[in-house]
Amino acid sequence: MDKVRPKKNLGQHFLKDEAIAKQIVESLTGHGDYETLLEIGPGTGVLSQFLMQKKPWQWWGLDIDTESVAYLKKHFPAFDARILEKDFLSIKLDDMFPGEGNIGIIGNFPYNISTQILFKILENRSRVTEMVGMFQKEVAQRVMAGPGGKVNGILSILCQAFYDIEYLFQVSENVFHPPPKVKSAVIRMKRNKVNQLDCDEKLFFSVVKMAYNQRRKTLRNALKPMKVQWEQIDPDLSGQRAEQLSVDEFVRIVKAVPEQSTVSS
C-alpha cells in the first residue's frame, strides 16, 4: 500500500509538512518520566517516523482506520507489533498498559473527536502526565481560556484543574491533505501537582457541567438543584455565571453543597 485515502467520516486531515511534524515531536518534554508514548491516529506516520527514534520512550500507535494501519505496518515493519487497530476512546489504558507507569500522549487529533480525547485523558489523569496535540484552533483556545473569557467552557475548568496548559503554535490549513476549513493549533498539557481536589471530585465534575450547561443563567439559578449553601461562601458568587469562575471558586461552591444533595451529571 503506497498511500492512504483521507476519510471524511474519520475526520482525517493528514499533516504533510515534516518540519512541523518534527516541531510537534520536539515539544514533548518527558514530564512525569513516562516510558510509554501513545500516538493517537498516526495516519501516514508523519509524526511516527520521528517518535520511533525517540528514547527512552516506547512508542505505540493506535488508529481505527484499517487502511492506515496496513500502511504503517508496511512502511515501519520493525514496529509492527506496536501498531494497533484500536479506538482510543474505547480502550482501557490500565488494561493495555498494566502497571503503574506513567504515559505520554501525542497526536494530530481528528477534530470531530478531539474534545472526547481530552475527556478520556482527564479520566486517566493519574497516569497521563503529558499530552502534546494538534487541535482545531478554537478548541485549543477554549482549553486555555481563563475566567471571563468568551470561549471559556467545561473543558477549560476541568483541564486546568489537573494540568498546566501551554499554547505552543498555530498551524496553517495549507500543510494538511486535505486542507481543513479552520486554523489549527498545538498545545501541551503537563500534569500539575494536584493529586486530589479539595472537594468531592465527582461532585466537582457534576457542578461544573451543570453550571456550563446553563451558562446564561446566574449560578444561583443554574445550580438550584444542588441546593448550594451560598451563605457559607461569598454570596456574590451566586450572581455570577459559570465562565466568570476559576477552578478554586468552583471548589468552594462544591464544598457548600449539602451531602444529601444528589444530582446526575
N, C-alpha and C positions, 0 to 999 in steps of 0.2 A: 504493500500500500504506500503510494508516494505522496498522497495528500489527504486532508480531512475536509469534508464539506461542512461549513458552518451551518448549524441548525437553529432556526429562529425560535422554535419551541423550547430549546435548551438555553436560550439567551446567550449564545456563543458569539463572541467578538474576539478573534484571535489577535493577540499582540504580535506585530511583525517587526518592531524596532528592537534590535538586540541590545543597543546601548541603554535603552530604558529598562529592558529586562534585567540587565546587569545592575543597573542602579537600584531596582527594586530588591534584588537579592542582597546587594551590599547594605541595604537598610536594616537587615537582621543584626541584632546585637548579641544574641545568645542570652538575653536576660532570663534569669531563673535557672541557668546552667542545664537547659534541656539537651538531651541527646537524640530525641526523636523529632524529626521535622516533617510535618504533613503538608503536602501541597494539594489544595482542593481545585479540581478542574484543570489539570495540566495541559489539556488540549493537544497542541502540536509540540509541546516540550520546550517552548522558548525560554521559560524560566527554569525548567527542569535541568536543561543542559548545564546550567551554572550551579544549580543547587546540588547536583550529584557530585560535584567536585568539592563541595564544602565539607570541612571536617571541624569538629568531631561529630557533626550531626549525621544521623542515619536517615536518609530521605525515603519517603513513601509518597506515592501518587494515587489519588482517588479520583475517578471520573466515571460518570454514569453513561457516557457515550461509548458504545461498543466500537465505533469506528476510531475514536481517539485512542482507546486502549490498545487496539490492534496496531495502530500507527506507532505508538510509543514502544510497544514490545518489539516491533521490528527494528526501530531505529536505536533503541537502547537495550539490546539483549542482555547485557550484564546485570540489568536491574529488573529483569522480567518478573521475578517473584515479588517485587515491591510495587508493581504497577497493578492496581486492583480496580475492577469494575464494580464500584460500590457508591452508594449515595451517602454523602457525609451527614445529611440531615436524619438518616435512618439508623446509622451505626451507633454502637455504644463504645465510646473511646476506651472505657475501662476493660471491655471485653477484647477489643482489638489490640490494645497495648496494656496488658495486665501488669500490675506492679504499681509503684508509687512515683515513677519517674515523670518529670515534667515534659511538656510537649510544646513545640512551637508550630504555628500555623501560618501558611503563606498562600497567596493565590491572586490571580486575576479573576475575581469572583463574578459569576453570572449575575447581572444586575437584578434579574427577576427573583432571585432568592438571597440576595446579599444581606438583607435585614434578618432573615431566618438564620443565616450563618452566624451572625453576631449573637442572636439569642442562644444558639447552640453553644457558642463559646462561653457565654455567661453561665450556662448550665454546668459547664465543665471548668469553671474558673479555678477550681482547686488544683488543676493540672496544667491548664493552658496559661503559660506565663508570658508569652509574646505572640503577637499577630501582626503581620505586615500584609496589607491587602489593597487591591485596586477596587474602588467603588465608583458608582455614579457620583459626580461632584456634590450634588445636593445631599446625598446620604452621608458623605464624608463630613460635610459642614454640619449636618444635623447631629452627628455623633459628637462633634467637637463643641457644639453650641453651649454657652453658659447661660445662667439665669437672665431672663429678659429678652433673649433673642427670639426673633420671629420664627426661626426654624428649630428652636429648642423643642424636644419631644421626649417620649418614653425612652428611646434609645440613649438620648443624652444623659439622663439621670442614671439609668441602670448601668451603662458602660462606665461612666465617670465614677460610680460608687466603688468599682473594683479595679479600674485600670487607669493609668496615666496615658493620655492620648496625645499624639503629635500629628499634625497635618504636614506631610513631607513635601509633596509637589503635585502640580496639576499635569494632566496628560491630555494632549490633543486627540480629537477623534480621528485624525488622519493617520495615526500609527496603528490602526486596527483594520482587520479584514473580517467582515465588512465594517465600515465605519459606523459607530453608534450615532444616534442623533443628539447626544449630550456630551458634555465635557466629563472627564474622569479625574480622579484624584487618588493618591496613595496616602494611607495613614498607617501609623504604627501604634499599637496598644501594648503597654507593658504592665503586667500585674503589679498593683500597688501593695502596700503593707497591711491593707485591711483584710484580715482573715475572717472577721465576723463583724457585721454592723452592730452598733449599739442598740439593737432593737430586734424584734421578731422579723427575720428576713423574708419569710413567706408573706407576712402581712405587709411588709415594705413594698414588695412587688405588687401586691393587690392594691395598695393605696395609690401608688404611682400610676398604675394602669387606669384605675377608676378616675383619678384626677384628670389625666390627659384625655381620656375618652369623652370627657365633658369639659374640654379646656376653655370654652367660652363662659362657663359658669364660675362664680367665685368658689373657693374651696369649701366654704360652709355649705353651699348647695350641692356641689359635686360629690362631696364626701358625706352627705347626710346619712346614708345607710350605715356608715362606720360609727356614728354617734360619738364623734371626737369631742373630748372634754377640753374645749378651747380655753377655758379658764385656767387650765394647768400650764398653758404655754402663752405665748404672746397672742392676745386676742386679735391683733391686727393681721395676723397670718390668715385668718378666716376670710378676710375680704380680698385676698389676693387670688390670682389664678395660677394654675399649675406651672406655666412657663416662667413665672417670676421666682420660683423657689430653687434653692440649692439642695444638694444631697443632704447636708446636715439639717436643713429645715424640714425636709421630708421625714428624716429620722425622728425629729422632735414630735412631729404630728403622730407618727406611728406609736410612739410611747404614750401618747394621750388617748389612744383607742382602748376602750374597756375590753378586758379579756373575754367577756361573754359575747362581744360583737363578732358575728360571723358573716362573711360575705364570700362569694366565689369570685375568682379572678378571671 
